Amino acid sequence: MQCSWKSMVLLALASIAIQYTAIRTFSTKPLSLLCSVGLAPTGHSVNCSLKDLTRLGQETLEGSDRDCDEILSHTQSPPPFSLPSYNATKRTHILILATTRSGSSFVGQLFNQHPEVFYLFEPLYHVQLALLPRMAQSRNLAERRVMLGAARDLLRSLYHCHLSSLESYIRPHPANHSTDKLFRRGASRSLCSPPVCESPLGPEEQSLVLADEGECVRRCGPLNVSLAADACRAKHHTAIKTVRIPQISDLRALIEDPRLNLKVVQLVRDPRGILASRIETFRETYRLWRLWRATGRQPHNLDLGQINTVCEDFLRSVSTGLARPAWLRGRYMLLRYEDLARFPLQKTRELYSFLGLVLDHSVEDWIINNTRGSSDLSSRQKFTTVRDSAANAENWRVKLSLDMVVYTQTACQPLLELLGYKTVFHPRELRNLSHSLVEDRRFLPFF
């Protein structure tokens, strides 16, 4: 059926009227509400326009690797009554981004010891265990994308103290919000202290519980997730450490969320040191590497991807951070483990300054007491943070054979140059511990 010219005119007028009504609707109170809850760019939270919202929508849709659910969760603000009761904009949320055996447990304790920080040790362990039962990090892109999407969603919930979101990944599923299966619960002071830990303890017993992860689990009993969420809300800041996010770009959706105030500390370590530590710690997984070290012959079926992946992820992530994109301004700090090990108090002060936190004396006391331990102790206990930190920083040089070092240097050459790690090609250079292989460099936070 064909329309007459009169019908066309009427339709055009109706369309103009509808658009005018929509513009009037969005330009009054609802628009101000949308702006005030975080849809507008920082600094324009009230006086934003349709142009601002259009630009924001374009930037969101142009973001990298975002599916529809993620885009909606990033841009749509919930109704005011569903937001946390505390003022989230005054909280500093901290993420320690690292890889296995890079010193992340030690860095995590720099926040765990602060009385106003709620700290969680590797909550994404449960996401990986539920979605990717194989413990090694998946190299399948589809599986990796699913894992990262779930990880981002969970991190957003945890930073808002919605700890019940974690229950979906814990196996067996918690009954009545109670579980004894939370991974490394004892590594968090907040989860081993009142009101989360209901066991009546004297001062000496409480100190023992906080110092011994196993003692925390034995004395405190199953974890009440609801009480843990209350403890989270009572703290001024939340810190989470993870080795299950490969690159800083994977966190862009969270970093750009104005409601989170998320700051990322990317911890890096000489990949030769990471390899040596993994060989000692994960003996079965790195069995062929130990065979190579013992016999001097590289096994033909050795999985070289185990170290190659570390260097590739580090290189991409650090390159992004050091390029200083606008979305990382004030949100990113690169920290070399070797610098922290040699100058623990100085680097911790710099770290706290970047985050805008006051360095509590309890943190300084912990550093003094935990960086002067025995290197023998750290080699016997997988996850201890008590060690001679300066001696531990380069002790890989007496644990790896020269050919293993040369291979790692070749595979990771661009990363070593970028981070200031020197290469060696002679046994005397390798074993001469009086000559450091760490260049004196300062990686300043991006403000």
Buried (B, 14 or more C-beta within 10 A) or exposed (E): EEEEEEEEEEEEEEEEEEEEEEEEEBEEEEBBBBBBBBBBBEEEBEEBBEEBBEBBEEEBEEBEEBEEEBBEBBBEBEEEEEBBEBEBEEBBBBBBBBBBBBBBBBBBBBBBBBEEBBBBBBBBBBBBBBBBEEEEBBEEEEBBBBBBBBBBBBBBBBBBBBBBBBBBBBEEEBEEBBBEEBBBBBBBBBBBBEEBBEBEBEEEEBEBBBEBBEBBBEBBEBBBBBBBBBBBBEBBBBBBBBBBBBBBBBBBBBBBBBBBBBBBBBBBBBBBBBBBBBBBBBEEBBEBBEBBBEEEEBEEEBBEEBBBBBBBBBBBBBBBBBEEEEBBEEBBBBBBBBBBBBBBBEBBBBBBEBBEBEBBEEBBEBBEEBBEBEEEEBBEEEEBBBBBBBBBBBBBBEBBBBEBBBBBBEBBBEBBEBBBBBBBEEEEBBEEEEEBBBEEEEBEBBE
